[in-house]
Amino acid sequence: MKGLMRDFSLSAAVAGFIATVISYAGPLVIIFQAADAAHLSRELLSSWVWAISIGSALLGIGLSLRYRVPIIIAWSAPGSALLVALLPGISMNEAVGAYLLSSLIIFLVGISGAFDRVISKLPGAIAAAMLAGILLRFGTGLFVSLQGQPGLVLAMFVTYQVCKRLLPRYAVMAVLVVGCAIAILTGQLHREALVIGLATPVWVTPQFSLSATLNVALPLVMVALTGQFVPGMAVLRASGYATPASPIIACSALGTALLAPFGCHGLNLAAITAAICTGREAHEDPGKRYVAGVVGGLCYLVLGIFGATLVSLFAAFPKELIAALAGLALFAAIAGALANAMAVPHDREAALVTFLTTASGMSLFGLSAAFWGLIFGMAAHLLSGARRPPHATSSSAREVAR
């Protein structure tokens, strides 16, 4: 605890807070859609929000302190989207059984060490390009939000640009303060939507069926590993952290299994929000950025307990404020990912393929764009290496060295 207090910084704390806010701003809406499609009661929805929040909190705090790395854990957004279509066809008891099975499979992948071996073979340029493709829509979302709230978004953008030059570590915090102040002063904060309420966990006894296993458990495993853990580890690697993937995957799966009877469908390593906490904006010293992971976990803890209050808070602020905040907070991460993707001359074409595929948002055979970006990028990388003459490879190496 003394070490944490010594390493504490306001910029890291703000990064952790914003990462948590952004985690709730978008993916939580998907959970509401899934609950509505399955006609779940308000009590079950409250329990679901509580379970994913508490799990994300405890895992994020524990792993960040253990490895001294900003590890952000969040619920599976692709998994949530998957459940919108799948939950209406099965009972909640069968869904919980499928959550348990998927977490068991992911746990076995984690302890086997297979994921670490795959990640170690991934070229840095392709990993960076995949990250850039994932983050691109948040950067463009900043300018799309100009259509709805030009005054608010422009004020936030100008604040970021000015503070980036004068007080770079506090630029994102200044954006948050200015955005909230303008929303309140201009009457855009809907106070009537604010309520105070606690989330209540509800136990759901699991049931196992072949249908739920094939249609829910296995797809959840695929989207968790390819759509969450692969880009999540790419974010950590791009920021210079060599943290092993196996314990993160295993702990996340174990946390999911313990909380599944309360509605938790999947806890994974975050990618988008993690990029906010792993960059220089959180702290100049990479060894002190873990504070962002701890603060983010504490925010999850508080927001998870006050589940009903959380939902009303996001309803009270303009959605453009959240979109602009996310885009500006990820500016540096997008720039860094693009620079790293294009840094190696002979991998530029493969990185471009990865970036375009991932940024397209396409989905094929139920697998995410991030997965296909990785597959197509690696194929381009292997093909370009196979057709490149030996002297060309040497020339590229000399060019990089210069």
N, C-alpha and C positions, 0 to 999 in steps of 0.2 A: 504493500500500500504506500509506503514511503517513496518507493521508486516511481510509482504512478503520479504521486503529487509533485515530485521533483520534475518529471517529464511533462507535466500538464501544460498546455498552451491553449489560448482562446481560439486560435485558428483551427487547431485540431478538433476542439470541442464543437465548433461551428460546423466543420466538415462532417462530423458524425451525426449532428442534429439534422443537417440538410439531407444527408443520405437516408436517414430514417423517414423524413418527411416525404421524400420522393418515392421511397418504397411503398408508402401508403397511398400516395396521390394517384397512382395508376393501377397497379396490380390488385389493390383492394376492391376496386370497382368491378374487376373481373370475377372476384369471389362473390360479390353481391349478385352478379348476373347468373352465376352457377347456382347459387342458393335459390334464386327466383325461379330458374328453370326447373329445379327439382322440387319446388314448393316446400322448402324447408321452413320450419317455424322460426320466429324471431329468436327464440331461446337457443336453437341449434346454431343459427348464424352467429350469435353472440359468442357461443362456445368455440366455434371455428376461429373467429377473430382472436379470441383469447389464447387459444392453443398455438397458433402460428406466431403470435407476438411474443409470448413467453418463451417459446422454443428458440426463436431468433435471438432474443435477449440473452438468455443464459449461455447459449453456444457462442454467440459473438463475444461476450465478455470473457468467457473461459478460454477460448482459443486465442483471442488477442493477447491476453495476459500470459498465456503459456508460451507462445511463440514470439511475442513482442513484435507482432505484425498486425496491421489494420485488417483484420478478417471480419468481413460483414456477411452475416448469414441472413437469408430472407426466405420466404416461401416461394415455391416454384410458380412463376407467372405463366410459363407455357403449360404447366400442369393444370393450373387454374382454368386456362382457356380450354384445355382438353375436356375438363369436367363439365363445362357449359353444355356440351353435346352429349356426354356420357351419363351424367347423373340421373337424368329423367328416366333412363331405362332400367335402373337398379334401385334397390332400397339403400338407405343410409347405412344399414348394418353390413350389407355386402360391400359397400364402398369402403367402410372402415377395414374390413377384412382384406380388401385389395391394397389399401394403404400399408397395412402390416406386411403383406407379401412383398410389395415393391421395396419397402425399406430394408427387408431382409436381404433381398438380392443386391441392393446397392451397398449394404454393409459388407457382404462377401466380396464384392468388387473392391471395396476400400481396403480391407485387411489383406487381400491377395497381393496388392502392390502393382497390379496390372496397369492401373490408370497412370501411375507415375512413369512406367516404362513407355507408355504411348506418348505422354506429354513431352518426355525428354527427346523424342525424335521429331518433334514439331519445329520447323524452322521459325526463327524469331520474326522474320518479315511477314510470314503468313499469319502467325498469331496476332501480330500488331494490326494487320489488315482486317482480320476478323473483328477485332475490338473496335476499330474505326467504323466498320460497317454497322455494328450493333449500336454505336453511339450516335451515328449520323442523324437519325430521325429526331433525336433530342436537340441537336444543334439547329436543325431546320425548323423544329417546333417553335423555337424562340421567335423566328421571323413570321411564321404562320400565325402566331398569337397576336401579331401587330394588327391583324384584320379586325379582331374583336375589341382590343383595348390599346389603341396606338399610344395614347398619352402615358399610361401605366408602364407599358413595355419599353417605350423609348426612354423614359426616366430611369428605369432599371438598367438599360443598356449603357446609357451615358454614365451612370454611377459606376458601373463595372469598369468602363474604359478609363475613367479618371482615377479611381482607386487602384486600378491595376498598375498604374505608373507611380502613384504616390505611396500607397500602402498595400502592396500586392497580397500579403498574407490575409488581409481583412477585406478584400474586395467582395467576396461572396457574402460575407456577413453584412457589409454595407448594402448590398443589393437586397438582401432579405429585409433589412430594417426599412429601407426606402419603399420597397414594394408594399409592405404591410401598412406603413404610415399613410401612403397615398390611398390605399384601399379603404382605410378607416376614415380619413379626412374627406374623401369624396363620396362617402356614403355607400360604398360598394361592399362593405362587410354586412352581411345579413344576420344581425344579432338575434333575430327571432328564431333562427335555425339552431342556435346554440342550446345544448341541453347538457346536464350533468348526469351521468349514469355509469354503473359498473358492469363489466362483462361477467357472466356467470358460467362456469364450466358445466357441461352436461355429458354424462357418460353414455356412450353408445356401444352396446355389446357387438363385437365383430361376428360376421357370418362369412363363410368361405364358399365360393361357387366357381365353377369352371368358367362361366360366362364373365364374371367380374375379373377373374384372373387374366383372361385373354384380352378383354376389352378395356380394362382399367389399369391393372397392375403392370403389365408389360409395357404399354405405352408410357406410363408414368416413369418407368425406369429409363426408357430411351430419351425422353425429353429432359429428364434430370441430368443424365450424364452428358448428353450432347448439347443441350440448350442452356445449361447452367454451369456445370462443373468445368467443362472445357473452356468456355470464355472467361469464367471466373478465375481459373488458374492462369489463363493468358494475361489477365490484368495484373496479377501478382508478379508473374515473370517479367512482364514489360516494365514494371517498376523496380526490378532488381531484387525481388524477394525469392529466395530459393526454398521456401517452405514446402515440405512434402505434401502431396495431395492426399495420400492414403489416410492419415489420421483425421483430416478435415472431412473427407467423405464418410469414413466410418462413424465419426461422432455425429454428423448430421443425420445419418440413417438411424442411429440409435435414438437420437432425440425425436425423430419422426415416429418411430415405433412406440415410444413411451407416451407420446401425445396423440397418436392416431385415434384412440377411443374417444377423444374429446373433439375430433373433427380435423386434426392436422393432416393435410394431404401430402406434404413434402417440404422439408427444410433443406435448402441448398446454399452453396457458396454464391453470393451475389456477384454480378459483373458490372452492371451499369453504375450502381450506387457505390460499389467498391472503388471505382475509378476516381470518385470524388475524394476518397480518403487516402489513396495511395500516392497522390501527386504532391508536388512541392507546395501547393497552396495550403495543404494541411499542416506541413512543417518542412523547413529546409533540411532537417536531419531525418533521414528515413527511419532511423532507430527510435524516433519519438512519435511517429505517426500512428503507432498502435493505440494511442490515447483516443483517436477518432473512433476506432472499433469499440473501445470500452464505453465511450459516451453514447455512441449509436445504440449499443445494447441497453444502456440505462434508459434511453428514450423509448425503445421498444417496450421495456418493462412497464414504464409509466403509462404509455399509450395503450398497451394491451390490457391493463387493469381497468382503465377508463374507456372501455370499448365504445359505448354509446356516445360518449363525449367526443371521441376521435372522429366518428362518422360525421357528427354535426359540424365539427371544426372545418373539415374539408368542404362541406356543403356551404359554409359561410363565406369563404374567400373565393374570389373569381378564379376560374380554372386557368385563365391566361397568366395569372401570377405564378402558379405552380409550374406551368410550362416554361415560362421565361426563366424562372429560377433554376430549373433543371438544365436548360440549355446553357446558361451562363456558367453554372457550376462545372459543367463538363467541357467548356471551351478548351482548357489546357490539355485535358485528357485526349480530346479529339485531335488536337494539333500534334501532340506527342506520338499518338498512334499512327497518324498519317506519315510523319517524318520517319519513324522506325520502319514502316512498311515499305517505303521507297528508298531506304538507306543502302540496300545491297543491290547493285545494278543487275546482276544476273537473276535476281528473284523478283524484279519489279513486275514482270508480266503475270507471274503466279500470284503475287500480292494483289495486283489489280483485279484478277479474276475472283479472288477471295473477297475483296472489298465490295465489288459490284454485286456478287451473288448474295452476300450477307445483307447489304444495304437494301436489296430489292424487297426483302420481306417475304419472299416466296415460300411456299410449303409444298412438299412433295412426299407422298406416301406417309403423311402424318408427321414428317420430320421437319425440324425448323430450318430457316434460312442459314443460321449460324453453322449447323451441321453440314449442309450442302456447300456452303462457302468453304469450309474446311476440306471437304472431299474434292471439290473441283480445283481448289487451290493446290492441294497436294498432288493431284493428277498433273496439273500444269507444271508444277515444280519438278516432278519426276520425269516428265516428257522432255522438258527443256534441258535437264541434266543429261538425259540419254542421247539427245541429238547434238549436244555441244561438243566440239572437238576438244582434245586435251589442251591445246595451246590457247583456246579461247577461255577455258577455265582459269588458266594461269594468268592470262591478261586481266581477267575480272578481279582476281585476287590482288594483283599489283595495283589495280585502280582503287580498290577498297583501301589498301595500305596507304596510298597517297592521300 
